[in-house]
Amino acid sequence: MTDRPSAVRIFAPEHPNLARTLRAKLEKERAGLAANITDGLAQDWADYKHRAGVIKGIDAAIQLCINAESELNGD
C-alpha cells in the first residue's frame, strides 16, 4: 500500500464533507430506484435487470464514499 493522497484529498480538499454529501445523494437516488422496482415499474425482464444493475452500481459508489469517509477520518 502506498502513501499517495486520495482523489478526494486532491480534488476537494476544501470540502471535507464531499464523500458524505455524495453518499447521501446516492442513497436517496438508490431508494427511489428501488421503490420503482418494487412498485413494478419495470417493463420487462431486460428492463428489470437494467434497473437492478443501476442499483448495484450505485451500491458500489456508496461503498466508495464510505471508504473515502473512513480515509478522511483517519480510520
Secondary structure, DSSP 8 states (H G I E B T S, - for coil): ------HHHHH-TT-TTHHHHHHHHHHHHHHHHHHHHHTT---SHHHHHHHHHHHHHHHHHHHHHHHHHHHHHT-
